[in-house]
Every structure is written in C-alpha cells, then in structure tokens.
Amino acid sequence: MKVAILGAGIIGISTAWFLRQAGHEVVVVDRASGPARETSFANGGQISVSQSEPWAHPSTPWRVLRWMLREDAPLWFRPHLDAAQWRWALQFLRECLPGRHAANLRHMVALGRYSQQTFAQLRQQLPLQYAQRQQGILALLFSRQEVEHALAACQLLAAEGVTRRVVSVDDAVAREPALAAIAPQLLAATWCESDESGDVHQFTCQLAAACADADVQFAWHTRINALQPQGGRIAGVSVTGADGRFDTLQADAYVLALGSHSPLLLAQLGHRIAVYPAKGYSATLPLANAALAPQVSITDESHKLVFSRLGDTLRVAGTAELSGYSSHLNPVRCAALVRRTQQLFPAACDWDAAQFWTGLRPASPGNVPLIGRYRYSNLWLNTGHGTLGWTEGPGSGRALAGLISGLAPEIAFPFLHG
C-alpha cells in the first residue's frame, strides 16, 4: 500500500519509518527544506514519561486567571476573536475535572512508556547519535504547595508503573552538583531515573536519513493546499511543488501529521478537531563553564521550564502561549528564559550568545493526542501531542503504523476509529 505522510516532524518521520518497516511504500510531504524544521526543531530536549501530567488539572483555571496579566507567565492565555480558541478553552475547562485528569494521565503514561520502549528498539537497530543522556530527570520544588502536588502526582504515576519519587535537597545536589548554589532555596525535588534527554532535531534528521536509505520518498518545499475527498475516501491531496506548479498527490492512505496546522486542513472540509497551538519558547546557550552547568536534565516546577545539556550547549525551554498561529518571538518571554537560567546556574553560560526559538506545539484540551482513523476510510491522524511530542513521537508513529497495517493495538489507548 502507498501511504502519503503530510508533515516531517518527529511524529511524521517516526510514522514513516515504521510504515516502511511494515513493507508499505511511503512518501513524506512537507513545506520545509528538510525534516524537523518547525515544532520539532529546538524543544526542551526531555523524553519525560514522568512528566506525563496533563495541564488540565482542577487547580489550573485559577492559575491561568492569575497569570493572564503577566506577559512572562508559564501559561499565558491571550483571548482573541477566534472561535477555535474559545471552543478549545471550553473543552480545556471540562478536562480539568478530577475524573478527566486521572484518565488523561493514564492514557499519556501508556503512550509514553510505549514510546520509551520504542526509543530503545530504535537505538538497537540504528546508529543514532542525538546528544542523548540516559541520566534521569530532576524536578525542582521550591514551595510546600509544589511538594504536595508532586507527592500526589508520584502516587498517580506509580499506579501506572512509573517510578518517580520525592527526594531531599541533599539527594538532589548529590545527583546534580550544579544545584549546590541554589540548594538553600529548594525544599525538595523529584527524581525519575528512567527518563532521558536528547536533541529532537538531530534524532529526527537521522531517522529521516534512515528512512531515505530504506526507499522512503520525500517531497520538500512542497505546500499542502487541500485534501480532496471523494465519497468516503480521500482521493488525493492538492499540493504546490518546489517549482511552483500545482499537482495532485495520490496514495492509498494519508496520514495527517502537521501538528498545529492539522485542524486548518480539516476545517476546509467542515471538520473540527480540538487541537490548538500552544506556542513554546526555547533558548540555546553556549556553555562558558561546563563544570557549572547541569549534566542531568532539570525541570523547574515553579517556572514550568526545563533545562537539558545538549553537547556543549544548555537548552532551556518552556512556557505556553495560547495566542493563535503567530510565530513572532516575544522579547519579554525570551528574556524570562535567560533570566531564570542565570538565577539557577549563574556562571554556566555565555549569556550574550543565546539563540532563541519558538514553535507551535499542537495541544489537545486534555493533552491526549489524536491517533487513528478519522472520518474517511483512508485518512489517519497523528497530532495533538502538545509538549510531549518528543516523548511520545516514536511510540505514536509505531502505534499508528500498526493500525494502518491492520494490527491490533499493543497498548490501551483511546485510538480514533473513524
């Protein structure tokens, strides 16, 4: 069967790899010049199953209200005259109910653990080098409220088979000596040994190269204009090629892996999916003193930021801005990343050489991605992963490839069925 994959980020490339391994003919289409050029380009670097806790939590609406007037807030909701934004916000409020939160966490953990197994499988198959560190993740807790929330989260995760535990400040500093300077500010930390970190861009590019070696075809600089339905199927995809000519791409099946842009393509057909862009930021900082920079990946729970050592740089990333499809870099939010990094690791980096980036992460209201068949007999979705596209990407691609190949799901997950 010929399968056309629309989108060449971590999700699309992972799907392409596993479909090709299953024997399908595969073509990947993207408007960019190569793989992982947009949302998969410069994220926080964490492969963090232990962070599989939905934003939609009973306490979140009150936090969002407090943060609305703060331009550097961890989660910043900027209201627009945008019906999609308000529909998404109302669905988000529903997902904040206690019963919904627990179910969403369970689904996210199941997919995250499956993806973690998939990472291990890929490393055995391929010579992948992506600044990977299998040294766990420390999450820093600065207040009693954060400690209480972490204890509750650890219990929920333990029920799903993920070992994340609260540790003392001394234990945290022993695991990461770069935290010694801020130890007096800490109350505790959490530790998850099974979590990892690495460069999503490097990984995706290398996996794409492996796909090309396996005869996956790529159409770069190709704009995807519209899906073309016929009866209960998608008959083709209107595209504009690198030469500016319009064409129709035809295949037996189509995978929509365009991240935040997936709902825009479906809206042309009158269909709505609850995926909205959550704009995230990162700063990549060259190291000035490697001995004073963290080796272990760090999460700062008070500011909702993550820090990952990627070669001779430190990547700091986070924040979520619900403000539409603009990819403009807000200087206030960029400055907040560097300021917090300076507070935690004051002599670690070359502060004047920061490289800033922003990406539109495709967020579903409950943070559970949309994976499976959608509306048409040969149209499949793989989108809505929010901040966990790197964590869940390889597993999502493997799972969808299995569904397209007619195999029974290997995990308990609410896959779409049409």
Secondary structure, 3 states (H helix, E strand, C coil): CEEEEECCCHHHHHHHHHHHHCCCEEEEECCCCCCCCCCCCCCCCEECHHHCCCCCCCCHHHHHHHHCCCCCCCEEECCCCCHHHHHHHHHHHHHCCHHHHHHHHHHHHHHHHHHHHHHHHHHHHCCCCCCCECCCEEEEECCHHHHHHHHHHHHHHHHCCCCCEEECHHHHHHHCHHHHHHHHHCCEEEEECCCEECCHHHHHHHHHHHHHHCCCEEECCCEEEEEEEECCEEEEEEEECCCCCEEEECCCEEEECCHHHHHHHHHCCCCCCCCEEEEEEEEEEEECCHHHCCCCEEEECCCCEEEEEECCEEEEEEEEEECCCCCCCCHHHHHHHHHHHHHHCCCCECHHHCEEEEEEEEECCCCCCEEEECCCCCEEEEECEHHHHHHHHHHHHHHHHHHHCCCCCCCCCCCEEC
